[in-house]
Amino acid sequence: MSAHPYSPAFEVGGFGFVSGALSIDADGVAVGGRTEAIDAAMTRLSERLATIGMTLSQIVKTTYFVTDVSLRDEANKHYEATFSEPRPARSFVEVSALPYGATVEIEAIAHGRK
């Protein structure tokens, strides 16, 4: 994968803004399967948060971009398993395509340090 002209995550004023994390493996290859793709995107999101010293538990808002809106049920189950209540706000948007052949991309806003 080539370098990109943006930060994977950026912290300012106690907020962490995380660029979209794709459903790719550590080598940049799209992960197949529905729940596997969601897991991979969340893993990449967690890695990006770590670059600014934050964790998934600090997320206050996510936006999911998916190439198939029917992934919503799997995403909801995954959200319930990943985040405790009160869970972060979330938007869920279907798009025609994502980079690298990915099927899921998750961006997030986090707040505070632990």
Phi and psi restraints in degrees (value plus and minus 20) as a CYANA .aco file:
   2 SER   PHI    -102.7   -62.7
   2 SER   PSI     140.4   180.4
   3 ALA   PHI     -88.5   -48.5
   3 ALA   PSI     131.5   171.5
   4 HIS   PHI    -135.1   -95.1
   4 HIS   PSI     134.0   174.0
   5 PRO   PHI    -104.4   -64.4
   5 PRO   PSI       7.3    47.3
   6 TYR   PHI    -160.9  -120.9
   6 TYR   PSI     144.5   184.5
   7 SER   PHI    -101.8   -61.8
   7 SER   PSI     118.7   158.7
   8 PRO   PHI     -83.6   -43.6
   8 PRO   PSI     -50.5   -10.5
   9 ALA   PHI    -175.7  -135.7
   9 ALA   PSI     131.2   171.2
  10 PHE   PHI    -163.1  -123.1
  10 PHE   PSI     111.3   151.3
  11 GLU   PHI    -130.1   -90.1
  11 GLU   PSI     114.6   154.6
  12 VAL   PHI    -173.3  -133.3
  12 VAL   PSI     113.7   153.7
  13 GLY   PHI      37.2    77.2
  13 GLY   PSI      12.9    52.9
  14 GLY   PHI      62.4   102.4
  14 GLY   PSI     -21.3    18.7
  15 PHE   PHI    -124.7   -84.7
  15 PHE   PSI     123.4   163.4
  16 GLY   PHI    -132.9   -92.9
  16 GLY   PSI     106.1   146.1
  17 PHE   PHI    -130.0   -90.0
  17 PHE   PSI      99.1   139.1
  18 VAL   PHI    -129.9   -89.9
  18 VAL   PSI     103.3   143.3
  19 SER   PHI     -82.5   -42.5
  19 SER   PSI     139.1   179.1
  20 GLY   PHI     -75.3   -35.3
  20 GLY   PSI     109.9   149.9
  21 ALA   PHI    -125.0   -85.0
  21 ALA   PSI     100.8   140.8
  22 LEU   PHI    -105.6   -65.6
  22 LEU   PSI     141.2   181.2
  23 SER   PHI    -103.4   -63.4
  23 SER   PSI      49.0    89.0
  24 ILE   PHI    -145.5  -105.5
  24 ILE   PSI     139.5   179.5
  25 ASP   PHI    -104.6   -64.6
  25 ASP   PSI    -198.0  -158.0
  26 ALA   PHI     -82.4   -42.4
  26 ALA   PSI     -39.2     0.8
  27 ASP   PHI    -115.2   -75.2
  27 ASP   PSI     -17.4    22.6
  28 GLY   PHI      66.4   106.4
  28 GLY   PSI      -5.0    35.0
  29 VAL   PHI    -116.2   -76.2
  29 VAL   PSI     112.9   152.9
  30 ALA   PHI     -77.6   -37.6
  30 ALA   PSI     116.1   156.1
  31 VAL   PHI    -112.3   -72.3
  31 VAL   PSI     108.6   148.6
  32 GLY   PHI    -102.6   -62.6
  32 GLY   PSI     149.7   189.7
  33 GLY   PHI      66.9   106.9
  33 GLY   PSI     134.0   174.0
  34 ARG   PHI     -99.0   -59.0
  34 ARG   PSI     -80.5   -40.5
  35 THR   PHI     -89.8   -49.8
  35 THR   PSI     -51.4   -11.4
  36 GLU   PHI     -83.4   -43.4
  36 GLU   PSI     -58.5   -18.5
  37 ALA   PHI     -86.8   -46.8
  37 ALA   PSI     -61.5   -21.5
  38 ILE   PHI     -83.4   -43.4
  38 ILE   PSI     -65.3   -25.3
  39 ASP   PHI     -77.9   -37.9
  39 ASP   PSI     -65.0   -25.0
  40 ALA   PHI     -83.4   -43.4
  40 ALA   PSI     -63.8   -23.8
  41 ALA   PHI     -82.9   -42.9
  41 ALA   PSI     -60.0   -20.0
  42 MET   PHI     -88.1   -48.1
  42 MET   PSI     -55.9   -15.9
  43 THR   PHI     -83.4   -43.4
  43 THR   PSI     -66.2   -26.2
  44 ARG   PHI     -82.8   -42.8
  44 ARG   PSI     -58.3   -18.3
  45 LEU   PHI     -81.9   -41.9
  45 LEU   PSI     -64.7   -24.7
  46 SER   PHI     -80.6   -40.6
  46 SER   PSI     -61.7   -21.7
  47 GLU   PHI     -82.3   -42.3
  47 GLU   PSI     -61.5   -21.5
  48 ARG   PHI     -86.0   -46.0
  48 ARG   PSI     -61.9   -21.9
  49 LEU   PHI     -79.1   -39.1
  49 LEU   PSI     -60.3   -20.3
  50 ALA   PHI     -81.0   -41.0
  50 ALA   PSI     -47.7    -7.7
  51 THR   PHI     -86.4   -46.4
  51 THR   PSI     -37.7     2.3
  52 ILE   PHI    -137.1   -97.1
  52 ILE   PSI      -0.5    39.5
  53 GLY   PHI      52.1    92.1
  53 GLY   PSI       6.8    46.8
  54 MET   PHI    -139.1   -99.1
  54 MET   PSI     146.7   186.7
  55 THR   PHI    -150.4  -110.4
  55 THR   PSI     150.5   190.5
  56 LEU   PHI     -77.3   -37.3
  56 LEU   PSI     -51.6   -11.6
  57 SER   PHI     -85.8   -45.8
  57 SER   PSI     -32.5     7.5
  58 GLN   PHI    -118.4   -78.4
  58 GLN   PSI     -19.5    20.5
  59 ILE   PHI     -90.5   -50.5
  59 ILE   PSI     114.6   154.6
  60 VAL   PHI    -133.4   -93.4
  60 VAL   PSI     -36.0     4.0
  61 LYS   PHI    -176.1  -136.1
  61 LYS   PSI     115.9   155.9
  62 THR   PHI    -146.7  -106.7
  62 THR   PSI     136.3   176.3
  63 THR   PHI    -149.8  -109.8
  63 THR   PSI     104.3   144.3
  64 TYR   PHI    -120.9   -80.9
  64 TYR   PSI     112.1   152.1
  65 PHE   PHI    -134.7   -94.7
  65 PHE   PSI     103.0   143.0
  66 VAL   PHI    -150.9  -110.9
  66 VAL   PSI     130.7   170.7
  67 THR   PHI    -108.0   -68.0
  67 THR   PSI     -22.4    17.6
  68 ASP   PHI    -167.2  -127.2
  68 ASP   PSI      87.6   127.6
  69 VAL   PHI     -82.4   -42.4
  69 VAL   PSI     -37.8     2.2
  70 SER   PHI     -89.6   -49.6
  70 SER   PSI     -25.5    14.5
  71 LEU   PHI     -91.0   -51.0
  71 LEU   PSI     -25.7    14.3
  72 ARG   PHI     -75.9   -35.9
  72 ARG   PSI     -63.0   -23.0
  73 ASP   PHI     -81.6   -41.6
  73 ASP   PSI     -66.5   -26.5
  74 GLU   PHI     -83.6   -43.6
  74 GLU   PSI     -60.2   -20.2
  75 ALA   PHI     -84.4   -44.4
  75 ALA   PSI     -60.0   -20.0
  76 ASN   PHI     -82.7   -42.7
  76 ASN   PSI     -64.4   -24.4
  77 LYS   PHI     -82.9   -42.9
  77 LYS   PSI     -62.1   -22.1
  78 HIS   PHI     -84.2   -44.2
  78 HIS   PSI     -60.8   -20.8
  79 TYR   PHI     -81.1   -41.1
  79 TYR   PSI     -64.9   -24.9
  80 GLU   PHI     -82.6   -42.6
  80 GLU   PSI     -56.5   -16.5
  81 ALA   PHI     -97.3   -57.3
  81 ALA   PSI     -48.4    -8.4
  82 THR   PHI    -106.9   -66.9
  82 THR   PSI     -60.5   -20.5
  83 PHE   PHI    -134.4   -94.4
  83 PHE   PSI     117.4   157.4
  84 SER   PHI    -107.6   -67.6
  84 SER   PSI     143.4   183.4
  85 GLU   PHI     -95.7   -55.7
  85 GLU   PSI     124.7   164.7
  86 PRO   PHI     -94.3   -54.3
  86 PRO   PSI     110.5   150.5
  87 ARG   PHI     -94.6   -54.6
  87 ARG   PSI     134.5   174.5
  88 PRO   PHI     -81.2   -41.2
  88 PRO   PSI     134.3   174.3
  89 ALA   PHI     -83.9   -43.9
  89 ALA   PSI     135.0   175.0
  90 ARG   PHI    -170.3  -130.3
  90 ARG   PSI     122.6   162.6
  91 SER   PHI    -133.4   -93.4
  91 SER   PSI     130.1   170.1
  92 PHE   PHI    -156.3  -116.3
  92 PHE   PSI      91.6   131.6
  93 VAL   PHI    -147.1  -107.1
  93 VAL   PSI     111.0   151.0
  94 GLU   PHI    -106.9   -66.9
  94 GLU   PSI     115.7   155.7
  95 VAL   PHI    -146.5  -106.5
  95 VAL   PSI     142.0   182.0
  96 SER   PHI     -96.4   -56.4
  96 SER   PSI     -49.5    -9.5
  97 ALA   PHI    -182.5  -142.5
  97 ALA   PSI     139.1   179.1
  98 LEU   PHI    -150.9  -110.9
  98 LEU   PSI     137.2   177.2
  99 PRO   PHI     -79.2   -39.2
  99 PRO   PSI     132.8   172.8
 100 TYR   PHI      41.8    81.8
 100 TYR   PSI      -4.2    35.8
 101 GLY   PHI      57.6    97.6
 101 GLY   PSI      -9.0    31.0
 102 ALA   PHI     -85.4   -45.4
 102 ALA   PSI     135.8   175.8
 103 THR   PHI    -130.6   -90.6
 103 THR   PSI     -31.8     8.2
 104 VAL   PHI    -158.1  -118.1
 104 VAL   PSI     119.1   159.1
 105 GLU   PHI    -158.1  -118.1
 105 GLU   PSI     113.5   153.5
 106 ILE   PHI    -144.8  -104.8
 106 ILE   PSI     106.8   146.8
 107 GLU   PHI    -133.7   -93.7
 107 GLU   PSI     139.6   179.6
 108 ALA   PHI    -170.4  -130.4
 108 ALA   PSI     140.4   180.4
 109 ILE   PHI    -141.9  -101.9
 109 ILE   PSI     110.2   150.2
 110 ALA   PHI    -139.9   -99.9
 110 ALA   PSI     144.6   184.6
 111 HIS   PHI    -166.1  -126.1
 111 HIS   PSI     119.4   159.4
 112 GLY   PHI      64.5   104.5
 112 GLY   PSI     144.9   184.9
 113 ARG   PHI    -135.0   -95.0
 113 ARG   PSI     127.2   167.2
